[in-house]
Amino acid sequence: SNWCILGFDGPGGTMGKENLHPNLSVKRQVDAIGGPGSLGGKQYLQPQQNREDRVLGEASLQRAAFEDRVARGGVEGDVLQVWTDYYKWAVVRGGNAGSEAACVAERACAELTADPEYHGDVRLLRLWVCHAEQAKRPQKVFKDLESRGIGIMHALLYEAWAISLERQHIFDEAEAVYQIGLVRRAEPVERLQGRREAFQDRMLRREAKKRRAPDGEPEESNVSGMITAEIAVAKYNAMPQAPSPSRPPSRPPSRRPSPSPSPSTARSLP
């Protein structure tokens, strides 16, 4: 015979029979019928599949809850905190560079920056720093923030800006950015001063290596790792763990930025 019969134990002990064609592989035909994990042509989830589906289902519910809170941000009174919690939740799920976290940061920055009330709030600046890390030239993002008066009284702006310049070996501009932040007394000023001193130490070591190197170019040190650690500490400083989507946030007072000098005058600053 050109046909054979393959039976599966069905519900209640009955036999569910399916015809298999000899010219097709048994695996393809079993998969079409239901394959491993199926009984009587009905699919039954394996334990691992059950766990994965449960995790995905919980994530979908949490995401929907955040989206609802964002939509009702005006009613809750602090949509910035909602976006902050949403972003931190996305980072926990997929990492800072994950597509969902990057999308949440981009959406949050676009929506919140339209409201001048949040321009002096460090939480908005943190979201911008996270968003800028995905850009090829993040210093352009920070320059735009500075020109719009966003986060200019927070040390984090100048730390992240100067670090992005240092990564690209634009050392003079990095020093100028530190000077601007110190002249403005961006807070915490002690931390900013410490970042500048660490930068200057790296520059001294770099010049010393350059003088010793036979080709005039120093070997790269672990500056990238130090920079990453510094900006991570600065970015998440005093940020509590993300609460559940249903937990109502509290709104801290925002501070208005004050007029300040531009980066073009940085080298002339004391």
C-alpha positions in Angstrom: 0.0 0.0 0.0 1.1 3.6 -0.7 -0.4 4.8 2.6 0.2 4.0 6.2 -1.7 4.8 9.3 -0.2 6.8 12.3 -2.3 6.8 15.4 -2.2 9.2 18.4 -3.9 8.5 21.7 -6.7 11.0 21.8 -8.7 12.3 24.8 -10.5 9.6 26.7 -8.3 6.8 25.4 -9.7 6.9 21.8 -7.4 6.6 18.8 -7.1 9.6 16.5 -5.8 8.3 13.1 -4.2 10.3 10.3 -3.1 9.2 6.8 0.6 9.7 6.0 1.8 9.9 2.4 4.9 7.9 1.7 6.4 10.5 -0.6 6.6 13.1 2.3 8.9 12.8 5.3 7.2 11.5 8.4 8.5 14.5 10.4 6.8 17.0 8.1 3.5 15.0 8.3 3.7 14.6 12.0 4.3 18.3 12.4 1.3 19.0 10.2 -0.9 16.7 12.3 0.3 18.2 15.6 3.8 16.9 16.2 5.4 16.2 19.6 3.3 17.7 22.4 0.0 17.1 20.7 -2.6 14.5 21.5 -5.4 13.6 19.1 -4.5 16.5 16.8 -4.7 19.0 19.7 -1.7 21.1 20.9 -0.5 20.7 24.5 2.1 23.2 25.6 5.3 21.9 27.1 6.4 23.2 30.5 9.1 25.5 29.0 6.6 26.9 26.5 4.1 27.5 29.3 6.7 29.5 31.2 7.7 31.6 28.2 4.0 32.3 27.3 3.3 33.3 30.9 6.3 35.7 31.0 5.2 37.2 27.7 1.7 37.6 28.9 2.8 39.3 32.1 5.1 41.7 30.1 2.2 42.6 27.8 0.0 43.4 30.8 2.7 45.5 32.4 3.4 47.3 29.2 -0.3 48.1 28.7 -0.5 49.4 32.3 2.4 51.8 31.6 0.8 53.0 28.3 -2.4 53.6 30.2 -0.6 55.6 32.9 1.2 57.6 30.2 -2.1 58.4 28.5 -3.5 59.5 31.9 -0.4 61.4 32.9 -2.2 64.7 33.2 -4.6 63.1 35.7 -1.9 61.5 37.8 0.0 64.8 37.8 3.6 63.5 37.1 3.9 61.9 33.7 7.7 62.3 33.9 7.8 59.8 36.7 5.6 57.5 34.7 8.0 57.6 31.8 11.0 57.1 34.1 9.4 54.0 35.6 8.5 52.8 32.1 12.0 53.2 30.8 13.6 51.4 33.8 11.1 48.6 33.4 12.1 48.3 29.7 15.8 48.3 30.6 15.3 45.4 33.1 13.6 43.4 30.3 16.0 44.1 27.5 18.9 46.2 28.5 19.7 49.9 28.0 20.4 49.3 24.2 17.3 47.1 23.8 14.9 48.2 21.1 12.0 48.7 23.5 14.1 50.7 26.0 15.5 52.9 23.2 12.0 53.4 21.9 10.6 54.3 25.3 13.4 56.8 25.9 12.9 58.4 22.5 9.2 58.8 23.0 9.6 60.1 26.5 12.2 62.8 25.5 10.0 63.9 22.6 6.9 64.3 24.7 8.3 65.7 27.9 10.7 68.3 26.2 7.7 70.0 24.8 6.7 71.1 28.3 9.1 73.7 29.7 8.1 72.8 33.2 10.3 69.7 33.0 13.4 71.4 31.5 15.1 71.7 34.9 14.2 68.3 36.2 17.1 65.8 36.4 14.8 62.9 35.5 14.3 64.3 32.1 18.0 64.9 31.7 18.6 61.2 32.7 16.2 60.1 29.9 18.0 62.3 27.4 21.4 60.9 28.4 20.1 57.4 27.9 18.7 58.4 24.5 21.9 60.2 23.5 23.9 57.1 24.1 22.3 55.5 21.0 23.4 58.4 18.8 26.5 58.4 16.7 27.5 61.9 17.8 25.9 62.3 21.2 27.7 65.7 21.8 25.3 67.2 19.3 22.4 66.1 21.5 24.0 67.6 24.6 24.8 70.9 22.7 21.1 71.1 21.7 20.0 70.5 25.3 22.3 73.2 26.6 21.1 75.7 24.0 17.5 75.0 25.0 18.3 75.3 28.8 17.5 71.7 29.5 19.3 70.3 32.6 21.9 73.1 32.6 22.0 73.2 36.4 22.8 69.5 36.7 26.4 68.2 36.7 25.2 65.1 34.7 24.8 67.2 31.5 28.4 68.3 31.5 29.7 64.9 32.6 27.9 63.1 29.9 28.8 65.8 27.3 32.5 65.9 28.2 32.7 62.1 28.2 31.2 61.9 24.7 33.8 64.3 23.5 36.7 62.5 25.2 35.6 59.3 23.6 36.1 60.9 20.2 39.5 62.5 21.3 38.1 66.0 21.2 39.9 66.9 24.4 39.9 70.7 24.2 36.1 70.9 23.9 35.7 68.3 26.7 37.8 70.6 29.0 35.7 73.5 28.0 32.5 71.7 28.8 33.7 70.9 32.3 34.6 74.6 32.8 31.1 75.7 31.7 29.5 73.4 34.2 31.8 74.5 37.0 31.2 78.2 36.3 27.5 77.6 36.5 27.9 75.7 39.7 26.0 72.7 38.3 25.0 70.3 41.1 26.5 68.4 42.6 29.5 70.6 42.0 31.8 68.5 44.1 31.2 65.5 41.8 31.6 67.6 38.7 34.9 68.9 40.0 36.0 65.4 40.7 35.1 64.3 37.2 37.2 67.2 35.7 40.2 66.3 37.9 40.0 62.7 36.8 39.8 63.9 33.2 42.9 66.1 33.6 44.8 63.2 35.2 44.0 61.1 32.2 45.2 63.9 29.9 48.5 64.1 31.8 49.1 60.4 31.6 48.2 60.5 27.9 50.8 63.2 27.2 53.4 61.3 29.2 52.8 58.2 27.1 52.8 60.2 24.0 56.3 61.5 24.8 57.5 58.0 25.5 55.9 56.3 22.5 58.3 55.9 19.5 55.7 56.9 16.9 54.4 59.8 19.0 51.0 58.2 19.6 50.2 56.8 23.0 48.6 53.5 23.5 45.0 53.6 24.4 44.4 53.0 28.1 41.2 51.7 29.7 39.6 55.1 29.4 36.5 53.7 27.7 35.8 51.4 30.6 36.4 54.2 33.1 34.1 56.5 31.2 31.4 53.9 31.0 31.5 53.3 34.7 31.5 57.1 35.5 28.5 57.8 33.3 26.6 54.8 34.6 27.0 56.0 38.2 26.1 59.6 37.3 23.1 58.6 35.2 21.5 56.3 37.8 22.5 58.2 40.9 19.7 58.3 43.3 17.3 56.6 40.9 15.1 54.1 42.9 14.1 50.8 41.6 11.2 51.0 39.1 7.9 50.4 41.0 5.0 48.3 39.6 2.9 50.0 36.9 0.0 50.5 39.3 2.0 52.3 42.0 1.3 56.1 42.0 4.4 58.2 41.9 5.2 61.4 43.9 6.1 64.6 42.1 9.3 66.4 43.2 9.5 70.1 42.6 11.2 71.1 39.4 13.7 73.9 39.2 13.9 76.5 36.5 17.2 76.9 34.6 19.0 80.1 34.7 20.6 82.0 31.8 24.1 80.8 31.1 27.1 81.2 28.9 27.4 79.2 25.7 30.1 76.6 24.8 31.7 79.0 22.3 32.9 81.2 25.2 34.1 78.3 27.3 37.8 78.7 26.7 37.7 82.3 27.9 36.0 81.3 31.2 38.2 81.3 34.3 
